[in-house]
Amino acid sequence: QVQLVESGGGLVQAGGSLRLSCAASGGRFSSYNMGWFRQAPGKEREFIAAISHRSITTYYADSVTGRFTISRDNAKGTCYLQMYNLKPEDTAVYYCAARSGAVSNLRELSEVNYWGQGTQVTVSS
C-alpha cells in the first residue's frame, strides 16, 4: 500500500509560480509511474502530467504544456510539479497519483492505483 501526501499549494497571483511536492511512503517509489491530476469546482478531475519511473518519459495535458514541468527524485521518494505562468483557470485541487503499470495509461483516472489527498491551488486575477 502506497501513501501519497501532497504539499506546496496555496494562493498566488496570475503569472506567478508554485511547486507542488508529493511524498510517497509504504512502497517502492522507484517502481511506480507518477502523475498529477486536478479538479476544479463543478468539474471532473482531469489529467495534468505524468512521468515514468525512471523519468525517461513524460506526458502533459495541452492546457499546461510549456508552463508546467513534472519531475521526480527517486532517492527522496518525491514527485514534483513545477508550475509557471499560472492562470486563474488553473485554480483547482491538485492530486498526486501513482500507477504500477504503463505510464501511458496514467492519463486515465481509472488506471490510477493510488491517490493523494489533494492540495488546493488558487490563482487570483
C-alpha positions, 0 to 999 in steps of 0.5 A: 500500500502506497501513501501519497501526501501532497504539499506546496499549494496555496494562493498566488497571483496570475503569472506567478509560480508554485511547486507542488511536492508529493511524498510517497511512503509504504512502497517502492517509489522507484517502481511506480509511474507518477502523475498529477491530476486536478479538479476544479469546482463543478468539474471532473478531475482531469489529467495534468502530467505524468512521468515514468519511473525512471523519468525517461518519459513524460506526458502533459495535458495541452492546457499546461504544456510549456508552463508546467514541468513534472519531475521526480527524485527517486532517492527522496521518494518525491514527485514534483510539479513545477508550475509557471505562468499560472492562470486563474483557470488553473485554480483547482485541487491538485492530486498526486497519483501513482500507477504500477503499470504503463505510464501511458495509461496514467492519463486515465483516472481509472488506471490510477492505483493510488491517490493523494489527498489533494492540495488546493491551488488558487490563482487570483486575477 
